[in-house]
Amino acid sequence: MKLLSANTQEQRLLEKYFPFLIIFSAWVIVRSYVYYNNWPYFLEDNADYSSFYMWYLPTDIIQHRFFDAMVYLRGEPPLPQFILGLLMKGFGWPFVIPVDSFFLSVLTLLTAWMMRAILIRYRFSSAFSTTLAAAWCVYPANLSVEVYAFPTALYEALPSFIFILSLWLCLRCFSHPKMPSVWLFGVAGILLSMSRSTLSWIFILPIVISFLLPGNKLRIVAGCLAIIFQLLWSVKNYAVYGQFHLETSSDVGQNIFSAILNTGHIDDFLEYSKQKHPNDTFILYGIPCLLTYDENCLKQQLPDVQHLDDALREKLQSTEPLYGETYYQSALSQKVKPLYADYLLHNPIAAFNIFRQSYLLFWGDIYWRIGYIKGLDTDRIMLGVNAAFEKYKWLNILGIHLIGIPVFLFIIYCVLRKKTNNQQVAFLYAFLGYLYVAAISSLGEYTENTRYRVDVEALVWLLPFMAWRCMRSAFLQHTLAQSPFDK
């Protein structure tokens, strides 16, 4: 057996690691440029945490009573607060350096590497896969999310990374059909449902996909793993607050109401609700208070929760305000959600109109919706690059809707016939994840619906190419001309 020459070994090492060097270089160069120009604004933004309590428990509780912070959290899912608590413990508060932004930057780099690996699994060339991954690293929307990591963008960036991680693990289950890979896929499902309030029911997706993975019956355990922690979290909420529900957020009522109000359906909603529940005092008096968000007026319609909130504040002993954890916010959501669901169920035309208007915003400009980078607000390079990516976005839109939807229907047919392959199963997982986020956000939010696309933006980049490969392998003959993206 001949030994490889030193030059041949070096060449192979170069071929193996050079793509990662390109991706890493693009990541470093762009972030050096952004951080250098925006550095003075990081301290200013971190010093202003007036809206912090809307997404987290008060900072004094998270920093000094971390266990209590996790026990009493119910307004939002636990993963972002857990990560933020670890950063506070390690670097103090307020952050002297933007460690939250650094953290999201690292996730962007890891996402890029996994995106390249996924495209390679779909038999795209190394050059094309590396180029797309490097482009992900210079994408201005990602830079905006990283800069505005605190306090809200952390919630939006985590699902994007976890979706790609779970997609990569899904493909790995076929190439390495062993229990660790399969079970890690289930653990990724846990992380998804624990990362974002709108993803409370996403655990259904890995459970369904687990039936399509290779291996023995133990693979079903992977799907079950995706719900076990959520059940434990629900038991914790029941023990602390006396409320058991699988949703990881108890504060979604106002987001839902904004969809009705801002799409012009409020009068129709009120008329239907009054006819359906003519003696409901919350509909007669509480909804008008919600229209103007008169909090004192709303609390008068929910008199049974005031003493519970007083007891909670006394127990937590915090000088900062509570928000999502209050019994008031939970009771308000429990009043609004059933009314809204009933209205959509019995008014499909209104539901379609709400979805249509919100879905258009779903495809808005993420860079400007998250918040432009202050240090580069007039920078021609940043604005020009963002404009170029906004034009590229139309290729994603066309690819997902014109290619992705027919391929999705074809794969459903293959599932029914029990004839699927790894590419089809992975595409099904990614497309259903995208569909879930787009549908839930477009029916439950309006004004900030573009922000929800951050959850699946990495999937949006991959889905057109995954759909193309699935379509080509299913319908095209080997004699046809090969795609320019092929090896």
Buried (B, 14 or more C-beta within 10 A) or exposed (E): EEEEEEEEEEEEEEEEEEBBEBBBEBBEEBBEBBBEBBEEBBEEBBEEBEEBBBBBBBBBBBBEBBEBBBBBBBBBBBBBBBBBBEBBEEBEBBBEEBBBBBBBBEBBBBBBBBBBBBBBBBBBBBEBBBBBBBBBBBBBBBBBBBBBBBBBBBBBBBBBBBBBBBBBBBBBBBEEBEBEBBBBBBBBBBBBBBBBBBBBBBBBBBBBBBEBBBBEEEBBBBBBBBBBBBEEBBEBBEEBBEBEBBBBBBBBBBBBBBBBBBBEBBEBBBEBBBEEBEEBEBBBEBBBBBEEEEEEBBBEBBEEBBEBBEEBBEEBEBEBEBBBBBBBBBBBBBBBBEBBEBBBEEBEEBBEBBBEBBBEBBBBBBBBBBBBBBBBEEBEEBBEBBEEBBEEBEEBEEBBEEBBEEBBEBBEEBBEEEEBBBBBBBBBBBBBBBBBBBBBBBBBBBBBBBBBBBBBBBBBBBBBBBBBBBBBEBEEEEEEEEBEBEE
